[in-house]
Amino acid sequence: MTRPATPPLEIRGAALRRGGRELWSGLDLTVEPGELIAVLGPSGSGKTTLLRAILGLEDLSEGTVEVDGKRVHGAGNRGIGYLPQTRPLPRDTALRGRDLVALGVNGHRFGPPIPLRKDRERVNELIAAIGATEFADRPVGILSGGEQQRLRVGQALADDPRLLLCDEPLTSLDLANQQAVVGLIDRHRRSGAAVLLVTHDINPLLDKVDRILYIVNGRFTLGTPKDVLTSEVLTDLYGAPVFVLEAGDRLVVVGAPDAEASHHHHEDHA
C-alpha cells in the first residue's frame, strides 16, 4: 500500500497550561511516515495530555496540531489509531475477543453493530494479523493481560491509521507479551505509519525508537536515544544530578528526583 508523503503529524508552537501551571510550551514536532517517537518523562509532565490534544480531546493554550495535513478540530479523527492506557477487563465482561476488535471497525456507527460481511472480513483480517485466532471467540474477561492487549492493538488498527498513538501500551505485561505487542506496533510503523508512544520504560523499545521526546517540569528535549539518554542531557533537563548507566542491554536512570515516587521509566529498583 502506497501512503501519501504528507507528514502524519505536525505540531507547531504548542503550549499547554492547566491550573496556572505550564506543562510545556514552544513544542514543534513533525512525525514522518514510518517514524516511531517515544515520549518519556515523570508523572504529571503532560505526556498523556499531549496525546489527548492530538486526539482533539484537549485544547492547546497556544499552537496548532495537524494530522494528515488537516487541522485538528474536535475528536473523532478516523485517521488516528489510539491505544489508551488500560487495566485488565473484568472477568464477567460480556464480550468475546472478536467483539472487542469489532468495536474498532464499526463502533463509530450509531446503534448496535451490524455484522456486515465486509466488517466480518476486516475483523478476521485483524485477528489473524495480531495472532489472536486461538482466543478470539473466548470471553475477553478470562484472557490474559497480553491477550487483551493484542486485541486492543487490533481495535486501534481497524482503519489502518497513518498515525498511531499509544499510551503506556506495555504496562503490566511480562517480557514475552511486551515483545509481542512491540512487534505488532513496529509492523504497523514499517507499513509507513507514524507512531507516538508514551512509556515509562524505554528498554523494550530501544532498538525500535527513532527519536525521544523527553518532558520534565515544563521543559523538553527531542533527539535520538543516543542524544537524549545521557547523564549530561538529563542532568540539565532535571536541574539535578542524573546518571544513565548501561546494565547489559538495558539502560538504568539513577537520581531522577521523581523516580521513587512515580516509578520513573527504566528505573531498576532491584
Buried (B, 14 or more C-beta within 10 A) or exposed (E): EEBEEBBBBBBEEBBBBEEEEBBBBEBEBEBBBBBBBBBBBBEBBBBBBBBBBBBBBBEBBEBEBBBBEEEBEEEEBEBBBBBBEBEBBEEEBEBBBBBBBBBBBBEEEEEEEEEEEEBBEBBBBBBEBBBBEEBBEBBBBEBEBBBBBBBBBBBBBBBBBBBBBBBBBBBEBEEEBBEBBBBBBBBBBEBBBBBBBBBBBBBBBBEBBBBBBBBBBBBBBBBEBEEBBBBEBBBBBBEEEBEBEEEEEBBBBEBBBBBEEBEBBBBBEE
